[in-house]
Amino acid sequence: MKFLIAAIIAGCCIAIPVRAQQTSLEKLVQETQQVAHERERAVLVWWIPTEFWARSLESSPNLSARVSEQFLAVVRNYTIVAVLDGKLSPVGGVQGLSKEQIEETISLESKGIVLRPLANEELSADITTLLQMMRPFIANMLGQLGQNVHFIVFKGEAPDGTRYADPTRPGRLKVTLSERVFEWKLPLAALLPTQFDQDTGDAFPGNYRYSPFTGKTLSATPPAARTQN
């Protein structure tokens, strides 16, 4: 499994710059990342839903459907959040908090339930391997900032059998780090079809239901396509 995970991570990271998928993945990454703008600190919280991996795998033609599903089964049981919380030096360096320090002050809230990070012994060997192998990739992508990013893992499945953080269904996800609150209103626009104003042709994010300019109901069908039908 370790070799399989390494191949998949490499495939995903290589696939992201491919033009055909870049826009979709960039929108998803942008929507799931939040930054706290502070003068002397660098704070980043990146919620990494299963859908991020699924879309990355779709653009990796060398991976079979069976292999992709094996990988998704590893991450599907968890809610993963990448966190950077560091003090900025006058010369641009970053002194980041350790994983243990972050785990002391972070919590995740969904469906009215507040979750604390899972302990290492509660994680499967596969998810532990995945996160260990992800850190060098993140470090290469973000430089010194990436060296201070830590993966914090929470439960993925709620008592009712649904996902705590399902980016495709209505709800809210809140991550609290010390006194900072990072919140997502769901579903994520990047995972929904673009919506169109049938009169003006204006396009809006997938989670829009009405045009903010005209108040009219939007549709996922482009105006030209609707006219042809």
N, C-alpha and C positions, 0 to 999 in steps of 0.2 A: 504493500500500500504506500510506503514511503516514496518509492520510485514513481508510482502513479501520481501521487499528489504533486511531486516536483514537476512532472511533465505537464500537468494541468495548469499549475501556477504559471509556468513559463509560457504556455500557450495562451493563457488569458492576458498576461502582460504584453505579449507580442501582438495579440489581436486587437487591443484597445486602439492603437493608432490607425488601424485599417479604416479607410474613408467610409466604407459602406456601413460600418457599425459605430463609428466614432461619435456621431451626433447623439445617437440613442444612449450610449454609455456615458458620454459626457453629461448629458442632462440628468441622468440618474445619479451620477456621482455628485454633481453640483447640488442636487436637491437633498441628498442624504448627508451632506457635509454642512456643519455649522461652525462658525468661528466667533469667538468673543474678542472684540477689539479693545485691548487694554494697552496702556502706554508701556508698561514694563513687563508684560507677560504675553506669551504666545499660547493660546488655548484653542484646540481643535477637537471637535467631536464628530466622528464619522460613523454613522449607523450603516452597517454592511448587510443588507437583507439578502436572503437566498436568491432573489431575483437579479441581483448584481452578478452573481456567479453564473446564473442560468444564461443571461444575455451575453456574458463573456464567452461562455462555452459554445453558444450558437455560432460565434464567428471563428471558431477553431475547427476547420474542416477535417483535421486529422484525427479528431476524437469521435469515437462511435457513440451512438445514443446510450448504449449499455454502460460505457465508461463514464459518460457524463452523469448518468443517473446514480452511479456508485458514488461519485464525488458529491453530488447534491444531497445524497442521503446522509453524508457526514455533517454537513453544515445545517441541514434542515431542523435538527433537534435543538438548535441553540439560537440565541439572539446575540450577535457579535457587534461590539462597538469599539472602534479604534480611537484612542484618546492621546492627545498631547497636551500637557500642562507644564509649561516651563517658564522660567524667569529669563528675560532677555538681558544680555550684558551690553555695556556701552559700545562694544566693538562688533556686535551682531551675533555673538555666541548665544547658546541656549543651555541653561541648566535645568533639565527636566525632572519632574517628580518620578519616582520609581513606580513600578506596577503596584507594589504593595501600598504605597502612599495613596495612589489614585483609588485603589479598591476600598480604602478606608472611608472615602468621602463620596463615592459615586453610588447612585441608585437609578433604577429604571421603573417607570410607572406606566401601566397599561391595563385597561379593563378594570380600573379601580384598585388594582393590586400593585403594591410596591415591592420590587424585587431587589435583592442584593446579589453581588457577583457570586458565581459558583466557585467553590474551592477547587484547587488543582486536582484533588482526588475524585471530584465529581465529574471530571471531563473524560471523554473517551480518549484512547491512545491516538486515534486518527485525528481528532480535532486538535489535540495537543501538538501533533506533528505538523499539521497544516499551519497553525499559528506560528510555530517556531520557524518554519521555512518561509513564511510571509515576511518576517521582519527584515531580512536582508534585501528583499525586493523593494519594500517601502523605503528603506534607507537609501537605496540606489536612486529611487525616484525623487526623494525629497532632500537628500543630502543630510546635513547635520540635524535638521528638524526631524527627519525620518528616523534617526537613531534614538529619538526620545518618544516615539510612538509606541504605545502598549495596547494589546488587544484584551479587552475586558469581556468576559463571557457570562451571559445570563441564561436562564431557562428559555426554551423556545416554545414549549407547549403549555397552554393554560389548562386548568382542571377540567374544562368542558371539551377538551380535545382540539380546540382551535389554537391558532398561533397568537402569542402575546402581541407580536408586532407584525401584523399582516399589512403590507403596503398597498394591497389591492382592494381593501375593504374600508368602509367608513370607520373612523375612530381617531384616537389621538395617542401619540407616544411621547413620553417626557423623560428626559435624562437629566438628573440633577448632579452636578459636580461641585462639591463644596456649596457655595451659595448661588452658583450660576445655574440657570435653567435653560435647557435646550428642548424645544418642542416641535413636533411634526404633526400637522393635520393630515389625516389620511382619507382617501387613497392618494398616493403620489401621482402627480401629473405626468411624470415621465413614463409611467406604466400604462397610461390610458391613451386612447386615440385622440388626436388633435380635434378640437371642436371648431366649427365654422359658423359664421353668420351668413345665412342664405341670401340676404339682401346685399350686403356690402362685400362679401367674400373674405372678410377679416378672419384670421386664424387665431385661436386662443389655446392655452394649455388644456390638457385633457380633463382636469378637475373643474373647469368652468362649465356652468350650466346655462348662464345667461350672458349676453353681451354687456360689458360694463358701460358701453357707450349708448346702445339703443334699448337695452332691457329685453331684447327679444331672445327666445329660446334658441340655443345653439344645437347643431347637429354634427355628427361625426362624418357625414357625407359631404364631400367638397361640392360647392355649388355647380361646377361644370359637370361633374358626374351625375348629379341629380337631374340636370337639364337634359342630358343625353338619354336618361332612362325615361 
